[in-house]
Amino acid sequence: METFRHLGELAVGEILRRVFFTKFADTIGISVGVASLVCDAFSGPSGLQQLASRRLMKSGFIRTVVVTSRRDLRNFRT
């Protein structure tokens, strides 16, 4: 009788441990995925801006490139 109780405790403990480990692994995976999407969203526009600036500078026609929002453009003076 004692061995069945001991085996039951081991089985329940193992099931609970695996459930918590799975939840922990899912949480870590989701966190890494969200962090990579956020980094990609912030690095994309600046990379495109640098690429456009380099190409315009190589053409020789434009020496200064100003990137601003529409709201800031209204008050922009050279």
N, C-alpha and C positions, 0 to 999 in steps of 0.2 A: 504494500500500500504506500509506503514511504517513497519508493522509486517512481511510482506513477505521479505522485504529487511533485516530486522533484523534476521529472520530465515535463510535466505540465507547466511548471514555473519557467523552466528553460525555454520551452516553445513559445510561451507568451512573451517572455523577455526578448527573444530573438525576433519575433514578429514586430513588436513595438520598436525595437532598435532599427530594423530595416525600414519601417514606415517613416521614422524620423530622419533617417539618412536620405531616403528618397526625397522627402520634402526639402531637406537642406540642399541637396544637389540641384533640385529644380529651382530653388530660390537663387542659388549662385549662378546657374545658367541663365536665368532670366535677367539678373542684374548685369552680367557681362554683356548680354545681347543689347539691353537698353543703353548701357554705357557706350557700346560701339556705335549704335545709331546716333546718339547725341554727338559724339566726336565727329562722325561723318557729316552730320548736318552743319556743324560749326566750321569744319575745315573746307567744305566744298566751295562756298562762295568766295572765300579769300584766295583759294587756288585758282579759281576762274578769273578773278580780278588780276592776279599776278600774270597769268597767261595772256590776257588781253592787253595789259600794260606793256609786256615785253614785245608782243607783236606790233603794237602801235609805235613803240619806240624804235624798233628796227626799220619801220617804213620810212622814218625820217621826216614825215610830214607833221607829226604832233610831238611836242616836247613835254607837255604837261598833261596829265590825266587826273581829273578830279572826280571821285565817286562819292555821291551824296544822295540823300533821300529827296523826294519831291518837296517835302516840307522845308528842308534846309536849302534847297535850290532857289527858293523865292528870295532869300536874304543873301545869296552868294554874290560877292563882288570880287573882281580880279584886281 
